[in-house]
Amino acid sequence: MDLIIPSAGLVFWQLFGFLALLFILIKFAWKPILASLAEREASIDNALKAAEKARNEMATLKAENEKLLQDARIERDTILRKAQEASAKMIEDAKTEAGKQGALMIENAKAVIETEKKAALTEVKNQVAMLTLEVTEKLLRKNLSDDKAQSALVDEFIKDLKLN
């Protein structure tokens, strides 16, 4: 029965050992344990605050990145639109300039053709005149080989002179 119901001396010594252990723990270990618990609690609170701050900073950075990305898209679209407008203007200017150059070349070609045509006509007229003179000279030599033909020609010239 001693095991089930302890004796008063055993209870006293167990109580004395427990109180001595409790006193030693309170005197030497209680404050460091509480301090380490308080320190751990503070570090956990600081970590939670830092995590919340980091989360807020990440949200801010994400918003700034989205805004920068949107601005970059707008700027890209503006640059592309300006480039397309400049390209269209350059193409239109090139077409206009090509049309002007083509018209000028056609006008120059027409002028050259007209000049060459006039020169060719002048050449043909000169050749016709030369041929006519040669034919006339040959005819006159043949017709004026006798005196009678010469007198008739002179009489005809005189008659023409009087009429004028």
Order of alpha helices (4+ residues) and beta strands (2+ residues): alpha-alpha-alpha
